[in-house]
């Protein structure tokens, strides 16, 4: 299967740069898996499009402000540090005080931030220090963070960090993003990007879904660089997805098991939820297993879905692993035809864009 098989034409002006009005006001394209029939609705119509008894599964991860902007030391040149994931602590003595923390990070300018390089990040009366401890492939570094006043590194990151908006949003983050680039049900801190299909839900919409008899359960997958890393190979099967941490509580595994046994649909909100559910094992009695771990599951056409029977998702990048997951679920030809129709009807694309329901 070739990477070019997942390309499509997308005008730049359809890439959403801002949230669209009030949360929940987005458009919704619906695609019937069995027939390929497409209709155009509003996201607020979702309760009428789902069936009583459907199980809606959401990802309750919470985005943290992983982008640090500051200066290099000495000299004061500009520096940026994007925290990708926690790393094992670097064992070395130091006298700076405070609480150290170590991360795998992307840094800029990479050519100047070698091992031993120091950075400083200030904001809101707080200061965070960083030292590059090691270099890795694809420009990554191991970075140690600390404060000198005894303040928590975690709290300091929350105070001075910037919302890690995707690179196709061509603007600086704004205070509004702290609220809008977060789902209303976000609980577990740990993502560097939002599970964007969930951005459309409001408390009122969740209440309307519950009133219609639609059950809801949660999983946690901390969205990392793996979800968005570009596909750099021409043969799709050669692509590898970087592992991401997930947790599925016993009550969610039990809810999914009941739904499957009773013939009810399991509707995943987002590709991250889909990958989490499809990564889980099955017991000998057919029940889904709870647990935590890491998944590097890459879903592309030919994949056999065992759990998910409906999918709510945003519109994804051409040639991306997320588009391949959608194509695996809906069928490549039907998925790309729906994308062409979305372009023709000027749907908004990507993180702050509109959504589609495939069922």
C-alpha positions as CSV (number, residue, x, y, z in Angstrom):
1,X,0.0,0.0,0.0
2,X,1.5,3.3,-1.1
3,X,1.6,6.6,0.9
4,X,0.3,8.4,-2.2
5,X,-3.0,6.4,-1.9
6,X,-3.9,8.6,1.1
7,X,-3.4,12.0,-0.5
8,X,-6.1,14.6,-1.2
9,X,-6.2,18.3,-2.2
10,X,-6.9,20.7,0.6
11,X,-7.0,24.5,0.2
12,X,-5.0,26.3,2.9
13,X,-8.0,28.5,3.8
14,X,-9.9,25.4,5.1
15,X,-7.3,24.7,7.8
16,X,-9.0,26.1,10.9
17,X,-6.8,28.7,12.8
18,X,-9.3,29.5,15.5
19,X,-12.2,27.7,17.3
20,X,-15.5,28.2,15.5
21,X,-17.7,30.4,17.7
22,X,-19.1,28.7,20.8
23,X,-18.0,25.3,21.7
24,X,-20.3,22.7,20.1
25,X,-21.2,24.9,17.1
26,X,-19.3,23.0,14.6
27,X,-20.6,21.2,11.5
28,X,-20.9,17.4,11.4
29,X,-20.5,15.3,8.2
30,X,-22.0,11.8,8.6
31,X,-20.8,8.8,6.6
32,X,-22.7,5.5,6.5
33,X,-20.1,2.7,6.4
34,X,-22.4,0.2,4.7
35,X,-23.5,2.4,1.8
36,X,-21.1,5.4,1.6
37,X,-24.1,7.8,2.0
38,X,-23.0,11.3,3.2
39,X,-25.2,13.9,4.9
40,X,-24.5,17.3,6.4
41,X,-25.6,18.2,9.9
42,X,-24.6,20.2,13.0
43,X,-22.6,18.6,15.8
44,X,-25.5,19.6,18.1
45,X,-27.6,17.0,16.2
46,X,-25.5,14.1,17.6
47,X,-28.1,12.9,20.1
48,X,-30.6,12.3,17.3
49,X,-27.9,10.5,15.2
50,X,-27.0,8.0,17.9
51,X,-29.2,5.2,19.2
52,X,-30.4,4.6,22.7
53,X,-28.1,2.0,24.2
54,X,-25.0,3.1,22.2
55,X,-21.9,3.3,24.3
56,X,-19.9,6.5,23.8
57,X,-16.2,6.1,24.8
58,X,-14.1,9.3,25.3
59,X,-10.5,10.0,26.1
60,X,-10.3,12.0,29.4
61,X,-6.6,13.0,29.0
62,X,-5.7,16.6,29.8
63,X,-3.3,18.7,27.8
64,X,-0.6,20.5,29.7
65,X,1.3,23.6,28.5
66,X,4.3,21.7,27.1
67,X,5.9,24.5,25.1
68,X,8.5,26.5,27.0
69,X,9.8,29.7,25.5
70,X,12.9,31.5,27.0
71,X,16.6,32.2,26.6
72,X,19.9,30.4,26.3
73,X,22.5,30.8,29.0
74,X,24.9,32.5,28.9
75,X,24.2,35.1,26.1
76,X,20.4,35.4,26.2
77,X,19.7,34.1,22.7
78,X,16.2,32.8,22.1
79,X,15.5,29.2,23.1
80,X,12.4,26.9,23.0
81,X,11.9,23.5,24.6
82,X,8.9,21.3,23.7
83,X,8.3,18.6,26.3
84,X,7.5,15.4,24.5
85,X,7.3,12.8,27.4
86,X,8.8,12.2,30.8
87,X,12.1,10.4,30.9
88,X,13.8,8.4,33.7
89,X,15.6,10.7,36.1
90,X,19.2,11.6,35.3
91,X,21.2,10.5,38.2
92,X,23.8,13.2,39.0
93,X,24.5,15.5,41.9
94,X,23.5,19.1,41.7
95,X,23.3,22.0,44.1
96,X,20.6,24.2,42.5
97,X,17.9,23.1,44.9
98,X,14.2,22.7,44.1
99,X,12.6,19.7,42.4
100,X,14.4,18.2,39.4
101,X,12.5,16.6,36.6
102,X,13.7,15.0,33.3
103,X,12.0,15.0,30.0
104,X,12.5,13.9,26.4
105,X,12.1,17.2,24.5
106,X,12.5,18.9,21.2
107,X,14.6,22.1,21.4
108,X,15.4,25.1,19.3
109,X,17.9,26.1,18.0
110,X,19.0,22.5,18.0
111,X,22.4,23.1,16.6
112,X,23.3,25.4,19.6
113,X,21.7,23.3,22.4
114,X,24.2,20.5,22.9
115,X,24.9,18.5,26.0
116,X,25.5,20.9,28.9
117,X,23.6,23.8,27.4
118,X,21.5,25.8,29.8
119,X,18.2,27.5,29.3
120,X,16.0,29.7,31.4
121,X,12.2,30.3,31.2
122,X,10.4,33.1,33.0
123,X,6.8,34.1,33.4
124,X,4.3,35.3,36.0
125,X,7.0,35.8,38.6
126,X,8.3,32.2,38.2
127,X,11.5,30.9,36.8
128,X,12.3,27.4,35.4
129,X,15.9,26.3,34.6
130,X,16.8,23.6,32.1
131,X,20.0,21.7,31.2
132,X,20.5,19.5,28.1
133,X,21.7,16.1,29.4
134,X,21.8,14.0,26.2
135,X,21.2,14.0,22.5
136,X,19.0,11.5,20.5
137,X,17.7,10.8,17.1
138,X,15.3,13.2,15.2
139,X,16.6,16.2,17.2
140,X,15.4,15.0,20.6
141,X,17.2,15.8,23.8
142,X,17.0,14.6,27.4
143,X,16.4,17.8,29.4
144,X,16.6,18.3,33.2
145,X,14.3,20.9,34.7
146,X,14.5,22.5,38.1
147,X,13.5,25.6,40.1
148,X,15.7,27.5,42.6
149,X,12.9,28.6,44.9
150,X,11.6,25.2,45.9
151,X,8.5,25.6,43.7
152,X,7.1,22.5,42.1
153,X,8.4,21.9,38.5
154,X,5.0,20.7,37.5
155,X,3.2,23.8,38.9
156,X,5.8,26.1,37.3
157,X,5.3,24.4,33.9
158,X,1.6,25.0,34.3
159,X,2.1,28.6,35.1
160,X,4.6,29.6,32.4
161,X,4.2,27.0,29.7
162,X,2.4,27.7,26.4
163,X,-0.4,25.6,24.9
164,X,1.2,23.3,22.3
165,X,-0.9,24.2,19.3
166,X,-0.2,22.1,16.2
167,X,2.3,23.5,13.6
168,X,-0.5,24.0,11.0
169,X,-2.0,26.6,13.3
170,X,0.0,29.6,12.1
171,X,-0.4,31.9,15.1
172,X,0.9,32.2,18.7
173,X,-1.2,30.6,21.4
174,X,-3.6,32.9,23.2
175,X,-5.3,32.8,26.7
176,X,-8.5,31.4,25.0
177,X,-6.6,28.3,23.9
178,X,-6.1,27.2,27.5
179,X,-9.8,26.5,27.7
180,X,-10.8,25.7,24.1
181,X,-7.8,23.3,23.4
182,X,-9.1,21.1,26.2
183,X,-12.2,18.8,26.4
184,X,-14.8,19.6,29.0
185,X,-14.3,16.2,30.5
186,X,-10.5,16.3,30.6
187,X,-9.1,14.9,33.9
188,X,-5.8,13.1,33.6
189,X,-2.9,15.5,32.9
190,X,-0.3,14.2,30.4
191,X,-1.0,15.0,26.7
192,X,0.9,17.4,24.5
193,X,-2.0,17.6,22.0
194,X,-5.7,17.5,22.5
195,X,-7.9,14.5,21.5
196,X,-9.6,16.9,19.1
197,X,-12.8,15.0,18.4
198,X,-13.8,15.6,22.0
199,X,-13.4,19.4,21.7
200,X,-17.0,19.7,20.3
201,X,-18.8,18.3,23.4
202,X,-20.4,20.7,25.9
203,X,-22.0,19.9,29.2
204,X,-25.4,20.4,27.7
205,X,-24.7,18.1,24.8
206,X,-23.4,15.4,27.2
207,X,-26.6,15.8,29.3
208,X,-28.8,15.4,26.1
209,X,-26.9,12.3,25.1
210,X,-27.5,10.8,28.6
211,X,-31.2,11.7,28.5
212,X,-31.5,9.8,25.2
213,X,-30.1,6.7,26.8
214,X,-26.6,6.8,25.4
215,X,-24.1,5.5,27.9
216,X,-20.7,7.0,28.4
217,X,-17.3,5.5,29.5
218,X,-13.8,6.9,29.6
219,X,-10.3,5.7,28.7
220,X,-7.1,7.6,29.0
221,X,-4.5,7.9,26.3
222,X,-1.9,10.6,26.7
223,X,-1.5,12.0,23.3
224,X,2.2,12.2,22.4
225,X,4.3,12.9,19.3
226,X,3.5,9.4,18.0
227,X,-0.1,10.3,17.2
228,X,1.1,13.1,14.8
229,X,4.5,12.0,13.6
230,X,4.7,12.2,9.8
231,X,4.7,9.0,7.7
232,X,8.2,9.2,6.2
233,X,8.1,5.9,4.3
234,X,6.5,5.3,0.9
235,X,5.2,1.8,1.8
236,X,2.5,2.3,4.4
237,X,3.2,-1.0,6.1
238,X,6.7,0.1,7.0
239,X,5.5,3.0,9.2
240,X,5.9,2.7,13.0
241,X,3.9,4.6,15.5
242,X,5.7,5.8,18.7
243,X,4.3,4.3,21.8
244,X,1.9,6.3,24.0
245,X,0.7,5.6,27.5
246,X,-2.9,4.4,28.1
247,X,-5.2,3.4,31.0
248,X,-8.5,1.6,30.8
249,X,-10.4,1.3,34.2
250,X,-12.3,-1.9,35.1
251,X,-15.7,-0.1,34.8
252,X,-14.9,0.9,31.2
253,X,-13.8,-2.7,30.2
254,X,-17.0,-4.0,31.8
255,X,-19.2,-1.4,30.0
256,X,-17.7,-2.3,26.6
257,X,-18.0,-6.0,27.3
258,X,-21.7,-5.6,28.2
259,X,-22.3,-3.5,25.1
260,X,-20.7,-6.0,22.8
261,X,-22.5,-9.0,24.3
262,X,-25.9,-7.2,24.0
263,X,-25.3,-6.2,20.4
264,X,-25.0,-2.4,21.2
265,X,-22.7,-0.1,19.3
266,X,-19.4,1.1,20.8
267,X,-18.8,4.6,19.4
268,X,-15.3,5.9,19.9
269,X,-14.7,9.6,20.2
270,X,-11.5,10.1,18.4
271,X,-8.7,8.1,16.9
272,X,-6.9,7.9,20.3
273,X,-9.9,6.3,21.9
274,X,-10.1,3.9,19.0
275,X,-6.4,2.9,19.2
276,X,-6.8,2.4,23.0
277,X,-9.8,0.1,22.7
278,X,-8.4,-1.9,19.8
279,X,-5.1,-2.4,21.8
280,X,-6.8,-4.2,24.6
281,X,-6.8,-8.0,25.1
282,X,-9.7,-10.3,25.2
283,X,-10.4,-12.8,28.0
284,X,-11.3,-16.4,27.2
285,X,-14.9,-15.6,27.9
286,X,-14.8,-12.8,25.3
287,X,-14.7,-10.0,27.8
288,X,-12.4,-7.0,27.3
289,X,-9.5,-6.7,29.7
290,X,-8.8,-3.5,31.7
291,X,-5.3,-2.3,32.4
292,X,-2.6,0.2,31.6
293,X,0.4,0.1,29.4
294,X,1.8,1.5,26.2
295,X,0.4,1.1,22.7
296,X,2.1,1.6,19.3
297,X,-0.8,0.2,17.4
298,X,-0.9,1.5,13.8
299,X,-4.3,1.0,12.1
300,X,-4.4,1.1,8.3
301,X,-6.7,-0.5,5.7
302,X,-6.9,-4.2,6.2
303,X,-7.1,-3.9,10.0
304,X,-10.0,-5.9,11.6
305,X,-11.8,-3.9,14.2
306,X,-12.9,-6.0,17.2
307,X,-14.4,-3.4,19.5
308,X,-15.3,-0.1,17.8
309,X,-18.4,0.0,15.6
310,X,-18.8,3.8,15.3
311,X,-16.3,6.7,15.2
312,X,-16.5,10.4,15.8
313,X,-13.4,12.2,14.5
314,X,-12.1,15.5,13.0
315,X,-10.7,15.8,9.5
316,X,-7.0,14.8,9.3
317,X,-3.9,15.6,7.4
318,X,-3.2,14.1,3.9
319,X,-0.9,11.1,4.1
320,X,-1.2,10.9,7.9
321,X,-1.6,7.8,10.0
322,X,-4.8,9.2,11.4
323,X,-6.3,9.4,7.9
324,X,-5.2,5.8,7.4
325,X,-7.2,4.8,10.5
326,X,-10.3,6.5,9.2
327,X,-9.8,4.8,5.8
328,X,-9.4,1.4,7.6
329,X,-12.7,2.0,9.4
330,X,-14.8,3.4,6.6
331,X,-13.0,2.0,3.6
332,X,-10.3,4.0,1.7
333,X,-12.5,5.0,-1.3
334,X,-15.5,6.0,0.8
335,X,-13.3,7.9,3.3
336,X,-11.5,9.9,0.6
337,X,-14.8,10.5,-1.2
338,X,-16.2,11.9,2.0
339,X,-13.1,14.1,2.4
340,X,-13.6,15.5,-1.1
341,X,-17.2,16.3,-0.3
342,X,-16.1,18.0,2.9
343,X,-13.7,20.2,0.9
344,X,-16.4,21.0,-1.7
345,X,-18.8,22.0,1.2
346,X,-16.0,24.0,2.8
347,X,-15.8,22.1,6.1
348,X,-13.1,23.4,8.5
349,X,-10.2,20.9,8.9
350,X,-7.9,19.7,11.7
351,X,-7.8,20.4,15.4
352,X,-10.1,23.4,15.6
353,X,-12.2,22.2,12.6
354,X,-15.4,20.4,12.1
355,X,-16.2,16.7,12.7
356,X,-17.5,13.6,11.0
357,X,-19.5,10.6,12.3
358,X,-18.8,7.2,10.7
359,X,-21.3,4.5,11.7
